[in-house]
Amino acid sequence: MDNNLHRIAEQRSYTHIGHASQRILSENYNLIGVCGENAFAKEFNLEIDDSVKPAGDNGTDFVLGLQFSVDVKTAKLPYNLLLEVGKPVSDIYVLADYNDGDTKLIGWEWGLKLSQAPTKDFGYGVINHYIPAENLRPMSELKRRAIEVVMY
């Protein structure tokens, strides 16, 4: 795995120590998130934002096409695409599967649709809107839409 990804994950971890918004829900969660962002960046020929943001990224990992904000959600067990209730809503959400350093993009959905999806506490005391992974739009559709925007 790229040492740069480890550096970005460590930097993010140290930047947010003690912040109320920091929720450590799994081991190496920042590294897992960075790996998902890296998979998305490679697929869409973008760069990961490795700048230090003490206030966070406001739910936006990338900007795609005509200024669509994208937030990549990465999990070891990616059963659902999740959006915490009350958090800022990006235009697009992407679910990625992390498996021992190998990361695969699973699918995507519009933020508005995700923000209107049913809610549930998945066992951490955090209420999330969720869409099951099998109900997400295919990544090929997002890739096609991004290419069409660039061409026109």
Secondary structure, 3 states (H helix, E strand, C coil): CCHHHHHHHHHHHHHCCCCCCCCCCCCCHHHHHHHHHHHHHHHHCCCCCCCCCCCCCCCCCEEECCCEEEEEEEECCCCEEEEECCCCCCCEEEEEEEECCEEEEEEEEEHHHHHCCCEEECCCCCEEEEEEHHHCECHHHHHHHHHHHHHC
